[in-house]
C-alpha cells in the first residue's frame, strides 16, 4: 500500500491581523484535529460551524479552511471535483502579489494542492506545471525543510505513471530533505518513515526485489530507532504500529514472490497480530488473513488454513463487511474443496454466489465504472470497425481476382478467335493487346492502392493501440491502488476488481497489437543464457500460477544462444502464461531445457484441456478465430502464438507443439546453441 502523507510544517509566517485571527482559529483547528482522530467527517462538520460562527474571517483564515477541506475530500471522500474547487479557492486567495510575497509557503502549498488533484485525474503534464511553480515559491522561503513537498509530489507523479524506478529516488530525496525539519515532531518522523516505505514499494513494483527488501528493512530499523520516543502516547503508538504492519504486509508480498513462503507467512502473521489489536486497523487484518489463508491453501496446509479461517470469521463477527465476508466464503469453499468436503464446499459456494448476487444488485456503480464502460464500448466499436474494414478489403481482393480471371479468360478466348481468322486481322489484334495491357496496368495500380490502404490501416491500428496504453495502464494502476486502500468502501471493491481485470485484459490486447506484424529483421542480438532467462520467467509467473493452486517445475541445463533477450523472453512468458491459462486448478506445469544435436531444446508441457483438432491448423495464424477462454474464463486474443512464431523464425529457430485433447499440450522451441 502506497502511503500518501500531506505534511504540515510548524513554521508559520509572521501574523498580520488583517489576514488572519490565530487567537480564535488555532483553538478551532486544535479541536477539529482532536475530533478527526476518531471521526474525520465530524471534524470537518465542526470546522464549517466554527467558520460560520466567526463574523469576518481573514484571507489566511479562509486559506486554512480551504486547505483542510481540500485534504478531506482528496484523501477521505475521493470527491476530486470538490477537492479541485477547494484547491482553486485556496489559490484564488493569492491573486494579489503582496499576499504571495508575504506568505510564500502557503502560496506554494496552494499550487501543490491543485497539482495533487490534477495528478489524481491523471493530467500529469498539467500537474507538473503547478508542482514546478510551487517549487519556485518554496525556494523563496529559504526553508530547506519544505523542499520535500516538491520531491514527494514528483515521486507520486512517476509512481502513478508506473515509472517506479524513477519514483524511488524522489521518495528518497524527500526523506533526506525531511532531516532538515523539526525531527522532534511526530509528523516529521511519520512522514519520513512513509517516504522510506514508499521508496521500497517503488522498487518492489519495479521488480527489483533485492532493493525492495533492503529498504523495507531500513524502514523497520528507522521506525525502531526514531519512533521509540513517541511510544508513550497511545495515539502515536497506534500510528507507529499501523506503519509497522504496513511494512510487514508489503515485505511479505516480496518474500512470497521470491519463493520464501515461510518468511511471507511469518510477516503476514505479525501484521495480523498488530492490526487485530488496533481500533481502525481490524479491516486491514482481515485482508491480510485472506492472503495468509490463500498462502496456506496454495502450500497444501489445510489445517493452518482452517485456523486462520476461523480467526477471520471471529473478526468478521466483530467488524462485519460484506465484501470481506464474500472473500471469506470463497476461501472457505476452496478449503472444503482441498479437504474433499464436497457438501460443505457446495454450501459455502452457494452462500458466496448468493452474497455476490446481492452485492451486485445493491451496489451503486461509481462514476469511474461508467467511464470505464464507455471506454470499453468505444474500444469495442473501434475493433469491430477495423475488422469490418479488413473484411471489406478481403472482399475487394476477391472481386479483383475474379475480375482478373474473367478478363484473362475473355482475352484468351478473343485471341483464340482472332487466331482462327486470317492474318488480315493482325492490326486489330495488336490494338486489342494494347487494351489488355492497359487493363492489366489499371489492375496493378488498384492492387498497389489497396496494399497501401491496408498498410495505413495497420499503422492507424498501432497508433491507436500505442495511445491507449498509458490511459489503460493508469486505470489498471489506480484500480490496484484502490483495492489496496483499506479505506475503500466494501460495496465498491467488487466493481474496482472488475475494472482491474478488464484493464489488464485490455493491456494484454494492446501489447499484442503493438508487436503484430512488426519487422524483426533488424533486431539486436546478444549472448543470452537461456536457463537464466527461463528461471526468471518461471519465478515471475509462479505467483500467477499460485492463484490457481498450480506449480511450475523447471529443469534446465546451462545453454547459451545468440538472441534478442527481450523478444525471446516474451516467447517464454507467452508459452508459460498459456499453460497456466489452459490448465485446471491444482495442475502441474513442466518447463525443460536441454542440449540436443548442437541446439537448445525448450519444452513447456501442461496437463490441461489440450487443443481441439479444428483449432490446431490456425494456432500460429494471425487470426482471432483461434482464441478461446482459459479454465477460469481468462480472456485470450489469439495473437500471442503468431507473434511467438515470428520471433522464433527470426532467430532461425523452430516452434511446434504436440497435443491430445483433454490431456494437455507440449510446446517445443529449438534454437541454435552458441558454444
N, C-alpha and C positions, 0 to 999 in steps of 0.2 A: 504494500500500500504506500503510495506516494504521500508524504507529509507536506502540506502547504501551510506555511506559517506567515501571518501578517504581523510583523514585529514593530512595536511602538516604542520609540526611544523615550527616555526620561528627560531628554534635552528639549526645552520649550523656549521659544523666542521671548524676548522681553515683553511684558504685558503692556498693552495700550488700551486704556479704558474704553475708548470709543469703539474698539473692535471686539472686546471680549470681557466677560464678567466671571472670573475664576472663583470668586468667593461663593457664588451660587452653584455654578456648573461643575466645579470639582467635586462637590458633595454629591451632586446628581450622578456623575459618572461613577463615583465610588459605590453608590447604592446599586446602580444598574449593573456594575461588574459583579457585585455580590449575588444579585438575583440571577445573573447569567451563568453562574457556576452550576445552577440547578435547572433553570428554565430559560432558554435564550429568547423564546417568544415573549414571555412575561417581562423580561428585561427591557426589550425594545418597546413594548407597550407602555411600560413605566416611563421610558425616555420621552415618548411622544407626549404623555401627560405633563411631564415636568417642563417641556418646552412650551406647551400650550398655556401653562400657568405663569410663565415669565412674560412681562409686557412687551419688552423690546430687546430681543437678543441681538448682539453684535454680529459682524460678518464672520469672525473666527468662531464665535459660539455656533453659528449656523454651519460653518465648515465642519466642526467636530461632530455635529449631529449627522450631516450628510455622509461623513466618512464612516461612522458606525453603522448607519443604515445600509450603506453600500456593502460593507463587510458582511452584515447579517444576510442580505439577500444573495450575495455571491457565494457564501460558504455554507448557508443553512437551508434556505428555501430553493436555491438554484434558479431563482427568477431573474435571469440575466437582463431582460429588457428593463425591469425595475432597478436592478443594480446599475445599469448604464445611466438611467435617469438620475440617480443619486450621484454618480460619478460626474456627470455633466453639471449638476448643480454645484458640486464642490469646486469644479474647475471654473465655473462662472463667477464664483466669489473673487477670483484673482484676475478679473478682466482689467483692473486698474494696475498699472505698473508699480506705483509706490507700495501697494499691498504685496505684490510679488517680491519686491526687494526687501520688505520688512519681514516677511515670513517665507523665505526660500524653501525651507524643509516642508512646510505644509503644501506649498505650491508643487514641489516635486512629487509629493505623495498623491496629490490630486491628479497629476499626469499619469502616475503609475496606476491609480485606480481605474482610469479609463482604459489604459493599455491592458490591464488584467481582464476586463470584460471582453475586449476585442480578441484577446488570446483565447478565452473560453469559447468565443464564437468562431474560432479558427481563422480569423482575419489577421494572420501573423505579420504580414507586411505593415498593415496599419498599426498593429500593436507595437511593433518595433519603433515606429516613429515617436510614439508617446513615451516609450521607455527611454529612448535616446534623449528626448527633451527633458525628461525627469532627471536623467543622469547629469545633464548640463546644470540644472538647477541645484542638484545635490553638491556639485563641485563648488558652487558659490558659497555653500555653508562652511567649507573648510573642515567639516566634521567627518573624518575618515571612517568613523564607526558606521555612518549611514550608507557608505558605498555598497554595503552588502545588499541593499534593497534592489539595486540595478542588476548585480550579478545573479541573484537568486531568480529574478524575473526572466532574465535572458536564458538561464538554465531551464526554466519551465517551458519557454517557447521551443527550445531544441527538443525537450523531452516530449512535448505534445506532438512534435513533427516526427517522432520516432528516431531522432538523431541522438541516440543515447550516449554514444561515445563523445559527442561534442557537449552534451549537457553536463556530464560528470565533472569536468574541470571547472565549470562555472559554479556548481554547487560547492566545490572545494574552495574556490575563491571567496564565495560568500562566507564560508566557515572561517577563513583567515581574516576577513575584514571584521568579523564579529569579535575577534580578540581585542579590538580597539574600543569596544563598547564597555559598559559597566559590567564586568564579569562577576560581580557580587549579586547581580539581579537574576532572579529565576528565569525571566523572559529571555535573557541573553543565553543562559545555559541551555534552555529548552530548544531555542531556535538553532543553536549550534549543533546539538545532537541530531536535530531534524535534518540539517543540511548534510551532515556526515552520512546519515542513513540514506538520504536521497541520492548521494553520490554512489553508495554501494548498490542501491536499487537500479541506478542507471547502468552501471557495469553489469549487473545481473541481467537487465533487459538486452544489453548489447551482446550477451553470450559470453562475456569474459568472467567465467566462474571463479577463476583464481583471484582476480582483483575484487570481485564482489565479496568473497569470503573474507579477504583481508580487511576491507572497510566495514563489513558487518562486525567483525571482531573489534576493530578500532572504535566503532560506535559504542559497543558494550563496555570497553575499557574506559572510554571518555565518560560515560554515564556513571560508572562506578567511582571514578576518580573525582569528577567535578560535581556530581549530584548528591554526594553524601551529606553535605552541609544543609540540604533542603529537606531531608527525610523527616525532620521533626514536625513539619507542617503537614497535616493529613491531606489537604488539597494538593500540595506539591508532590507528596509521596505517591498519591494516586496517579498523578500525571506521569511521574517517573516510571512507575510500574507498568503503566499502559504503554509507554515508549519502549520499554524492555520487551514487552510481549510482542510489539510490532516487529522488532528486530529479530526475535526468535522465530516468528512466523515466516518472515522473509528469508532468513538464513536456512530454515528448514526446507523451503521450496528449492533452494540451490542444492542442498545436500541430496534431496530426493532425485533431482535431475542428474546429479553426478553418480548416482548409484548407492549413496550412503544412506540406506533406508533406516538403519539403526540410529544414526545421528539425527535424521529428519524426525523420526519417531520421538526421540528424547526432547527435541526443541518444541515440537508440537505439544507434547505433554506439559512442558514447562509453561508455554504460552497459555494453555488452557487453565492450568493451576492459578496463574496470575490473574487472568481475566475473570475467572469464576469468583474471585474474592472482591472484585470491583463492583461499583454500583451501576455504571453505564457501559461496562465492557462485557457483560454476560452474552450479548448477542455476538460479539467477536469470538467469544469462547465457543459458542455453538457452531460457528462456521469452521473454526479450527478443528473441533471434534469431527465434523463431517470429513475434513481432509484426512484426519488420523484413521477414521473408520475405512475410508477408501484405500489407504495405505495397507491396513491390516488385511482387507479382503484381497487386494492385489497380491500380497505376500502369502496368502493362504493361511492366515492366522484367525480362524473364525471365533475362537474363544476370546481373544483380546478385542476383536471387533464387537462381539456381543456385550462385553463390559462397557465399552465406550458408547454403544447404542443405548444402553440402559442409563448411563450418565447423561447423555444428550436428552433422553426422554424426560428425566427428572428436571433438567434445566428448562425444558420447554413447558413443563407443568407450572414452573415459577414465572417464566417470561415467555408466554406463547407468541409465536409468529407463524402465520400461515405459510409463508414461503419456506421458512426453515423446517417447519413440520413436513412440508412436501418433500424436501430433500431427505429428511429422516425416514419417511416412508419408503422412498426409493432405495436407500441404503439398507433398510430392514428387509425389503424384498430381495435384494442382492445377497444379503446374509442367508436368508432361507434357501435361496437357490444354491448357494455354496454348500450348505449343510444338508441339502436334499429334503428339506421340509416343504414339500410342494403345496400342501393345503394352506399352511400359514403364509407361504410366499404368495399364493394366489390372493389371499385375503389382504395382505399388505399392498399388493399391486392394485387390487380393486379400490382400496382406500386412496391410494396415490392418484389413480385416474380420476376418481370422483372429486378429490380436492383440486386436482389440476383443472378439471372442467369448471368447477365453481369459481376458481380464481380467474380463469379466462373470461367467464361470463360476467363477473362483477368488477374486474379491474378496469379502471379508467385508463385509456391509452394516452400517454403523454404526447406533447407536440412533436417531440423528436421522432416518435413512431410514425406519425403521419408523414413527416418529411421523408423518412426512410422509405415508406411505402410508395410515395410519389416518385422517389428516385429510382426504386426498383422497377416501377411501372414504366418510366421513361426509358430506362436501360433496356427493358424487355422489348419495348416498341422499336428501339433502335436496332436491336439484334434481329427482330423479325423483318425490319425494313432491309437490312443488309442481306438476310437470307433470300428475301423476295427478289432483290436486285441480282443476286447470284443466279437464282433460278431463271430469271428473265434473260440473263446473259447466256446461260447454257442453252436455253430455248432458241436464242438468236443464232448461236453456233450451229444448232441442229438444222434450222431453216436454211442457213447459208450452205451447209454441207449438202442438203437435199437439192438446193438450187444448183449447186456446183455439179452434182452428179447428173441432174437432168440436163444441164447445159452441155456437159461433156457427151452425154448420150445423144442429145439433139445434134451436136456438131458432128459426131461420128456418123450419125445417120445421114446428115447432109453431105458429108464428104463422100460417103459410100455412094449416095445417089448421084453426086456430081462426077464421081469416078466412072460410073457406068455411062455417063454421057460422053459426048465427043470432046475432043480437045479444044473444040471451039469455045467451050465454057471456062477455059483456064483463067481468063481475066476476071470473070465473075467469082471464080473460086478464090483467087487472090484477095479480092475485095472482102469476101466472106471471112477469110482467115484474119484479115485486119480487124474485122468486127469482133471476132472471137478473142483476139489478143487484147483488145480494148476492154472486153468484158472481164477477162482474167485480171487485168490491171485494176479494174474497179473492185473486184472481189478481194484482191490482195490488200488494197487500201482499206477496205471495210474491215478485214481481219486485223490489220495493224491498228486501226482506230479502236476496235473492240478490245484488243490486248492492252492498249494504253488506258482505256477506261477501267479495265479490271485492275491494273496496277494502281490506278488512282483510288479505286475503292479500297484496296489493301492498305494504301498509305493512310487514307482517311480513318480506316478502322483502327490502325495502330496509334494515330494521333489522338483519337478519342479515348482509346484504352490508356494511353500514357497520361492524358489529362485527368482521367478518372482515378488514377492510382492514389494520388495524395488525399483527395476528399474521402474516398472509401477507406483508406488506411487510417485517416483521422477518426472516422466513425467507429472503426474497429477498436482503436486505442481508447477512445472515450468510453465505449461500452465496457472494455476491460476495467477501466478505472472506476466506472460506476458500479460494476459487480464487486470490486474490492472495497468499495466505500461502505463501512459499517453503518453509516447513517442513511443509506439508501432505503427507501420505503419498500417493504417486502412485496407490496402489490405491484411494484414496478419491476422487480427483479426478473420475473419471467419474460417480460417484453424486452428488457435490456439483453437478456441471454439470447433471445431470438435475433435481436439486432447484431449481436456479436457473431452468431452463426451465419447469418445472411451476408454480413460484410466480409467474413473470412472466405465464404464461397465466391463472392464477387472478386476478391483479391486474387484467388487462385485462377479464376477465368481470365482476369486482366493479365496476369503473368503469362498464361499460355498464349493469349492473343499477341502479346508483345514479341514473343520469340517465334511465332508461327511464320513459316516461310522466310525466316531470317537467313541471310547468306552466312555460311560457315567457312568459306574459302580462305579468308584472311585472319582467322583466329590465331592468337599467340599461344604456342605450346611450350610446356616446361616439363621438367622431370617430376613426375608425381609418384609418391609412394601409395600404391593403391590400397594396401592394407590399412594405412593410417587414415586415408580418406573414408574407407568403409567403416572403420571403428568410430570415427567422428559422426558419421551419418547415423549409425546404429544408436550411439549414445544420445543423439539429438532426438531421435524418433522413439526412443524407449518409453518416454513419458506418454506419448500419444498411444502407444501400444498398451500401457498400463491402464488407460482409461477403458479399454475393452478386455481387461484381465489377460492380455496376451503377453507372450515372451518372445523376444528376438534373440536368437543364438547365432554367434559369429565364430567361424573357424577360418583363419586366414594365414597363408604363408606370406612372408615378405616378398613383394613383387613391385618392380618399378616400370612405368610406361611413360612415353612421351605424349602429353595430352594437355588440353586446356583444363586447368583444375576446376574452375567454376562450372563449366559445362558438363564435365564428366561426373562431378558431384551431383549435379541436377538429375542426371540419369539414375544414379544410385538412389537418390532420395525419391524419385518418382516410382521406381520399381518397389521399394520397401513400403512406401505410402500405399500403393495399390494392394500389396499383400495384406497390410493392416486393414484396409478398407473392405476387402472382399473375403476376409476370414471371420469366422464366428467368434464370439466372446470366449476367452479361455484357450484359444488355439495357439500353436507354436509357429514361428516363422524362422526358417533356417537360411542363413547367408553364408556362402562358402567362397573362398578364393584359393586357387592353386595354380601351379605351373603345369602346362601341358603342351608339349611339342613346340617350345620356344614362345609360347603365348601365355597371357594371363587369362584364366577362365573364371568368370564370376557367375555364381548361380544364386538366385533368390527364389526360395521354394516356400509355398504356403499350402495349407491343408483346408482351403476354403471352398467356395462354391464352384470353382472351375469356370471355363469359358464355353458357352454354348457353340455348337458347330456352326450355326448361322452367323456368328459374330467373328469367328476366327480369321476369315479372309479379309475382314475390314479393320482388324485391330490396329494395324500400323498406318491406316489411311488417314488423310486429313478430312475426316467427316465426323459429324456428331451422331451418325447412325450407330456407332459402336459404343456410345455412352450407356451406362446403367448405374443404378444406385448400389451403394455398399450394403453390408449386412445390417447396419443400423440406419439405413436410409441416407448415408453420406452422399452428397452431390458429386457428380462426375461430369466433365465437359467434353471428353472424347478426344482431346488434343495431345495429352501427355505422352502416349506411346509413339505417336507420329513424330513428335519433337525428339524423343529419345533416339529413334531410328535415324533421323537426320544427323544427330550429334555423333552417334557411333560410326556411321558410314563416313562422316567427315574425318574420322580418325582412322580410316581404312580398317575398321573392325566389323564384326558381325553381331547381330542380335536376333535371337529366335526364342521359341517357347515350346514347351510340352505340357499338355493339359488333359485332364479327364473330368468331365462334368460331374460335380458333386463330390470330388475327391481332392481337388487342388490343382495348382499350376506351378510350373518352374520356368522362370525366365533365365536365359543364358546370354552372357556377353563375352566376346573373345576380342582381346586387344593384343597387339604385338608387344612382347616384352623387350625392355632395354636391359642389356647385360650389366 
